[in-house]
Amino acid sequence: MTVYCLFAHHRSASTWTGGILYQLSALTGWRCVTIHDPDRLPTDLVTYCDRRAVDLLVFTNARGEFLDQLPDYRGVHLVRDPRDILVSSYFSHRFSHPIIDWPELEAHRRELRELNEEQGLLEELDCRARQFAEMAEWPYGERRVVEWKLEQLLQQPESCFNKLLDFWGYELSDRFPRMDIPAVYFNKACSRVNRRFPGLPLPRWRSRRLAAGAIPSIIQHNIEQFVKLHKKNDLKSSVSVF
């Protein structure tokens, strides 16, 4: 069994990139799961993937040690300039990042609001120390992992995703086979249900064929969703959207 992975880091557009992969997976019947911390799983990664028949894993806080815990895999590793991560983290943690799944952030937010901007950035730098160390220790050059820089991804998203899907063995076609259309609707319906009820063992019609036109439309949809979120939260810095 081969598992496909997105290895990302905090404040590196993992939500945006993962959202695109979720929608692509919904079309082809791949089961996509987001993992923030494998150490909190009820079992080891191999068993977890096998029991849930996982095709695509999105790691939002990637560490190199995860690679040794996986079954056969092919992945993409998304990195961002640490300076941009620092500024984005500061504004996000001070003003807008949800605390529902991260209650520890509430105390950190109070602390940031008591400091001026320079002091707050230095405090945030201390908080990002482990993340930056994990990025530095990542095993760059691993043949089963494509390396992405966020700046490159934002400039040429379609090209990046086309190359990634080719690396993952997808077949992109200008003409989508008519016989695949019912499967697409079936997969999308099952995916919506599983987003609300992750444990339901719904069947999927797995495929590696994808209409080439789906990629730009999904990318554009996710960009629009992030812009809406950006305006809704009235963030203090444009970099905070990622």
C-alpha positions as CSV (number, residue, x, y, z in Angstrom):
1,M,0.0,0.0,0.0
2,T,1.3,3.4,-1.0
3,V,0.3,6.5,1.1
4,Y,0.6,9.9,-0.4
5,C,1.5,12.8,1.9
6,L,1.6,16.5,2.2
7,F,4.3,17.4,4.7
8,A,3.8,21.0,5.8
9,H,4.6,23.3,8.7
10,H,2.7,25.8,10.8
11,R,1.8,29.1,9.0
12,S,3.0,27.7,5.6
13,A,-0.4,27.5,3.8
14,S,-1.0,23.9,4.9
15,T,-4.7,24.6,5.2
16,W,-4.9,26.1,1.7
17,T,-2.8,23.4,0.1
18,G,-4.5,20.7,2.0
19,G,-7.9,22.0,1.0
20,I,-6.9,21.7,-2.7
21,L,-5.7,18.1,-2.2
22,Y,-8.9,17.3,-0.3
23,Q,-11.0,18.4,-3.2
24,L,-8.9,16.6,-5.7
25,S,-9.2,13.5,-3.6
26,A,-12.9,13.8,-3.4
27,L,-13.1,13.6,-7.2
28,T,-10.9,10.5,-7.4
29,G,-12.2,8.6,-4.4
30,W,-9.0,8.9,-2.3
31,R,-9.5,9.0,1.4
32,C,-7.8,12.1,2.8
33,V,-6.9,12.6,6.5
34,T,-5.3,15.5,8.3
35,I,-2.9,14.7,11.2
36,H,-1.6,17.5,13.5
37,D,0.4,15.2,15.8
38,P,0.9,11.4,15.1
39,D,1.9,10.9,18.7
40,R,-1.8,11.5,19.7
41,L,-3.1,8.8,17.4
42,P,-4.6,5.7,19.0
43,T,-2.1,3.5,17.2
44,D,1.0,3.7,15.0
45,L,0.8,5.4,11.7
46,V,1.0,2.2,9.6
47,T,-1.9,0.5,11.5
48,Y,-3.9,3.8,11.4
49,C,-3.5,4.1,7.6
50,D,-4.4,0.5,7.1
51,R,-7.5,0.5,9.3
52,R,-8.9,3.6,7.7
53,A,-7.8,2.8,4.2
54,V,-6.0,6.2,4.0
55,D,-4.7,7.3,0.6
56,L,-3.6,10.8,1.4
57,L,-2.2,12.2,4.6
58,V,-1.9,15.9,5.4
59,F,0.7,16.6,8.1
60,T,0.4,20.1,9.4
61,N,3.4,19.9,11.7
62,A,5.9,17.7,9.8
63,R,9.0,16.2,11.3
64,G,11.5,14.1,9.5
65,E,11.0,11.2,12.0
66,F,7.5,10.7,10.5
67,L,9.1,9.2,7.4
68,D,10.3,6.2,9.3
69,Q,6.9,5.6,10.7
70,L,5.1,5.4,7.3
71,P,4.4,2.5,5.0
72,D,5.5,3.0,1.4
73,Y,4.9,6.6,0.5
74,R,5.3,9.4,-2.0
75,G,5.0,13.0,-0.7
76,V,5.5,16.7,-1.1
77,H,7.2,18.8,1.4
78,L,6.1,22.5,1.6
79,V,8.4,25.0,3.2
80,R,8.3,28.8,3.7
81,D,10.8,31.4,4.4
82,P,11.2,31.4,8.3
83,R,11.1,35.2,8.4
84,D,7.6,35.1,6.8
85,I,6.5,32.4,9.1
86,L,7.6,34.5,12.1
87,V,5.6,37.6,11.0
88,S,2.6,35.5,9.9
89,S,2.6,33.6,13.2
90,Y,2.8,36.7,15.3
91,F,-0.2,38.5,13.7
92,S,-2.2,35.3,13.5
93,H,-1.6,34.2,17.1
94,R,-2.2,37.7,18.4
95,F,-5.4,38.4,16.5
96,S,-7.1,35.6,14.6
97,H,-6.0,31.9,14.9
98,P,-8.8,29.7,16.2
99,I,-8.2,28.3,19.7
100,I,-10.9,25.6,19.6
101,D,-8.4,22.8,18.9
102,W,-5.5,24.7,20.5
103,P,-6.5,25.9,23.9
104,E,-2.9,26.6,24.9
105,L,-2.9,29.5,22.4
106,E,-5.3,31.6,24.6
107,A,-2.6,32.3,27.2
108,H,0.0,33.0,24.4
109,R,-2.4,35.4,22.8
110,R,-2.9,37.3,26.1
111,E,0.9,37.6,26.4
112,L,1.3,38.9,22.9
113,R,-1.3,41.6,23.4
114,E,0.5,42.9,26.5
115,L,3.8,43.4,24.5
116,N,4.6,45.9,21.8
117,E,5.2,44.6,18.3
118,E,9.0,44.2,18.6
119,Q,8.7,42.4,21.9
120,G,5.9,40.3,20.5
121,L,8.0,39.2,17.5
122,L,10.9,38.2,19.8
123,E,8.4,36.2,22.0
124,E,7.0,34.5,18.9
125,L,10.5,33.7,17.7
126,D,11.1,31.7,20.9
127,C,7.8,29.9,20.3
128,R,8.8,29.0,16.7
129,A,12.2,27.7,17.8
130,R,11.2,24.0,17.7
131,Q,9.5,24.4,14.3
132,F,12.5,26.1,12.8
133,A,14.7,23.3,14.1
134,E,12.4,20.7,12.6
135,M,12.6,22.5,9.2
136,A,16.4,22.6,9.4
137,E,16.6,18.9,10.3
138,W,14.2,17.8,7.5
139,P,15.9,15.1,5.2
140,Y,16.0,17.3,2.1
141,G,16.7,15.3,-1.1
142,E,14.6,12.3,-0.2
143,R,13.8,10.8,-3.6
144,R,10.2,10.0,-2.6
145,V,9.4,13.6,-1.7
146,V,9.0,16.6,-4.0
147,E,10.2,19.8,-2.4
148,W,8.0,22.9,-2.7
149,K,8.7,26.5,-1.7
150,L,5.6,28.4,-0.8
151,E,6.7,31.4,-2.9
152,Q,7.0,29.1,-5.9
153,L,3.7,27.5,-5.2
154,L,1.9,30.8,-5.0
155,Q,3.5,32.1,-8.3
156,Q,2.8,28.9,-10.3
157,P,0.1,26.8,-8.5
158,E,-1.2,25.0,-11.5
159,S,2.3,24.0,-12.7
160,C,3.2,22.7,-9.2
161,F,0.1,20.7,-8.8
162,N,0.3,19.3,-12.3
163,K,3.8,18.1,-11.7
164,L,2.9,16.7,-8.3
165,L,-0.1,14.7,-9.6
166,D,2.1,13.3,-12.4
167,F,4.6,12.2,-9.8
168,W,1.8,10.5,-7.9
169,G,0.7,8.7,-11.0
170,Y,-2.5,10.6,-11.9
171,E,-3.7,10.7,-15.5
172,L,-4.7,14.2,-16.5
173,S,-7.0,14.4,-19.5
174,D,-8.6,17.3,-21.4
175,R,-11.5,14.9,-22.2
176,F,-12.9,13.3,-19.0
177,P,-14.3,9.9,-19.8
178,R,-18.1,9.9,-19.7
179,M,-18.1,6.6,-17.7
180,D,-16.2,8.3,-14.9
181,I,-18.8,11.1,-14.3
182,P,-21.1,9.0,-12.1
183,A,-18.1,7.9,-10.0
184,V,-17.1,11.5,-9.5
185,Y,-20.5,12.5,-8.1
186,F,-20.6,9.4,-5.9
187,N,-17.1,10.1,-4.5
188,K,-17.9,13.8,-3.8
189,A,-21.0,12.8,-1.9
190,C,-19.1,10.3,0.2
191,S,-16.3,12.8,0.8
192,R,-18.8,15.4,2.2
193,V,-20.3,12.8,4.5
194,N,-16.9,11.7,5.7
195,R,-15.8,15.3,6.5
196,R,-18.6,15.4,9.0
197,F,-18.4,11.7,10.2
198,P,-14.7,10.6,9.6
199,G,-15.2,7.2,11.1
200,L,-17.9,6.0,8.6
201,P,-16.5,3.3,6.4
202,L,-18.1,4.6,3.2
203,P,-17.1,2.9,-0.1
204,R,-15.2,4.9,-2.7
205,W,-14.7,4.5,-6.4
206,R,-10.9,5.0,-6.6
207,S,-9.4,6.4,-9.7
208,R,-6.2,8.0,-11.0
209,R,-7.9,9.8,-13.8
210,L,-8.7,13.5,-13.5
211,A,-9.9,16.2,-15.8
212,A,-7.1,18.7,-16.3
213,G,-9.6,21.6,-16.0
214,A,-10.4,20.6,-12.4
215,I,-7.1,21.8,-11.1
216,P,-7.4,25.6,-11.9
217,S,-11.0,25.7,-10.8
218,I,-10.2,24.1,-7.4
219,I,-7.2,26.4,-6.9
220,Q,-9.3,29.4,-7.7
221,H,-12.1,28.3,-5.4
222,N,-9.6,27.9,-2.5
223,I,-8.0,31.3,-3.2
224,E,-11.5,32.9,-3.0
225,Q,-12.3,31.1,0.3
226,F,-9.0,32.4,1.8
227,V,-9.8,35.9,0.6
228,K,-13.2,35.7,2.2
229,L,-11.7,34.5,5.5
230,H,-9.1,37.3,5.3
231,K,-11.8,40.0,4.9
232,K,-14.1,38.5,7.6
233,N,-11.4,38.4,10.2
234,D,-10.1,41.9,9.3
235,L,-6.5,40.7,9.9
236,K,-3.9,43.2,10.7
237,S,-1.3,42.0,8.2
238,S,-1.7,40.6,4.7
239,V,0.7,37.8,5.4
240,S,-1.6,36.5,8.1
241,V,-3.9,35.0,5.5
242,F,-1.3,32.2,5.2
